[in-house]
């Protein structure tokens, strides 16, 4: 694909005619396809879904595709630069989850370097991703976009350090260009996985407030995309990546007590209250993903959401971001009732054959989830693109036969 991505006159003309109506209706299809399922009625309901209904429940995910994105000179993109070991050819996608012993490691991206990926698949930017979605995942019209891939990599004026800044004039212009591309292709932005806000759980109050302000900048700036939800917690946004442990004996009574986690939770609750209030003005839900720190524990996520008690605050679970294997099922079940808009349907070889994508999809459906399943292939025997294609097949299979859930 070309290195420049101007919006030509024909694109502008078509976008002027249909963009406003397109973005206004962006979430209608997903809502229509999102039918609450129970074990007793799920199979019969699934038979009534058309193929289009099922495809409305799937979102492409830019994160595993990052290896073919253009990057800023001498600067990584946050979340991986695609410098995997050499591989000469792609592994063929399998029809079932690749088997591997839990805990065993593979080279990143299935052993493919970024250069090899670009040679095979071409090089793109986020402005190309709507069309890439249409071409790569037949029938899919929703996207989950990673914040670290936003912006024109050749224009430093739209970045604050490593992060895209939606409030800059050039950043706003770029977001308009992305909205135009979406309108022309008919592909919508369902969710943004945002790593920009930091320090949302303190302990420094000034830094917490600054993190909330960054989140507000993204909510306001990305409203032009018609986005429905935005994850706000990077791996370091909600306290240290490893949660503080309890002390064996509280000096006051001699019993175990966690002396530090309460203050972190209180700060996170305040941050999410402020972000949910602001997101509600634009119709954007702010979400918590099980993404390390406080959010590694599903009970902490539920606590924050319950305490915030706001229609624009919810969970966006990830199938695999857990500290131990029992959470692959039980953590997901705990979060399913708190999720409404988007989840990461992930395969990660960290968990070997315990990572059952179809089962995880069925757990979410049985829990009443009505949103989209974003195809996030973390790591395994396939590269990110072929892995996402594998997930496309797995999620479709679960949508076609959503029971039983064990």
Order of alpha helices (4+ residues) and beta strands (2+ residues): alpha-alpha-alpha-alpha-beta-alpha-alpha-beta-beta-beta-alpha-beta-alpha-beta-alpha-beta-alpha-beta-alpha-beta-alpha-beta-alpha
